[in-house]
């Protein structure tokens, strides 16, 4: 059984990024880069610790564990603010 679920802030998120759909994920479900996972040894893989649109590699820092958000900083993932401000659109 998957623990993913739509973010409760979806109405506000639609205003910022209408092309994205944010859900809450466990670390195991999120398919994060290996360098992120190895830097998060204290967070269980089954912990719901990420609010993101996995198709676009965008995370919502306000609903993401701060340790996960920090680990995503130097990867190909965007924070919501970065995506809204400068990401190329499909």
C-alpha positions, 0 to 999 in steps of 0.5 A: 500500500502506498503512503502517497497523498495529495498535499493539503496545500494544493490550492495555494500550490496551484497558484504558484505552479499550476503545471505541478501536482504535489504529493507527500512521499516516503523516501523510498517512494521518491526515487531520490538520487543515491547521494541524497539517500546516503546523506540521510542515514537518520531518516527511515526510508518509510518516513513520509518526509518529502512533498514533491512533484516527482515527474518534474523533480520539484519539492515543496520545502515547507512540507519537506523534512529540512534535512531532505531539502538540504540534501537536495540542494546540489542535485537536479531537483528544484525547490518550489521557489526555484521552479516558479522563478526560473525553471524552463517550461515544457 
